[in-house]
């Protein structure tokens, strides 16, 4: 899975405590090994290794939010 700038991920309920109770995380930039992100409602920002983001996705701590408007336009 490619990690792209401006991708939004929903934070699973049991992981909210690890992200200042934010419900979503948005990738603001990434390099080869680091992802920078912001949390919704200005609850914070940070960075993590891409490997850790992929681990969180694999463990269903995060799930990608699919933009419904884009899906409707493609139909």
N, C-alpha and C positions, 0 to 999 in steps of 0.2 A: 504494500500500500504506500502510495506517495503521500507525503505530508506537504500540503500547499498553504501558502499565505492566505489569510482570511477564512480558512476553514473553521467552522464552529463545531464544538463537541459538547454534547450534553453530559453532565456529571451525574453518575449513578447516585441514588439516595444514600447508600451506605458509605459513599466516599465524600460526601459534602463537607464533612469536618476537616478533610485534608485540603480543602480549597476555600476556606473562609465562608462556608455555607453558600457559595455561588452555585448557580444552576448550570451555567455554561462557561466554556473556556474558548477563546478565539486566538488562533495562531496569528501573531503579528509579523514574525519573520523567522527564518531558519537558515542555518548554514549546514555544512556537512554533518555536524554532530550535535548541534544545539538548536532547540526550539524556544523562541520567546513567545509569551502569551499574555493576554489580559483576561481578567475575570469579569463577568457581567456586573452591572450596577456599581461599577468602580470599586469592587471589593478587593482589588489588588492586581498584581502582575508578577511575572517571574520568568524563569527559564528552566529548562530541564534537558537532559540528553535525549536525543531522538529515540534511543533504545528504550528509555523509560516510558516515553509516550506510547511507543508500540506495545510495551508490556501492559500498560493501563488499558489500551484498546483490546488486547488479547484477553485480559481478565474481565472485560466488560465493565471496568470502572468508568470508562468514557465511551460514548458512541457518537458517530458523526451525525450531525443534523443535516438532513437533506432539505434544500430550499424547495418548498412546495410550488412556488411561482415558476421556478425553472422546470420542474417536472410537468406542470400544466402546459407550458409553452412548447415542450417537446412532443406533446401528445397530438 
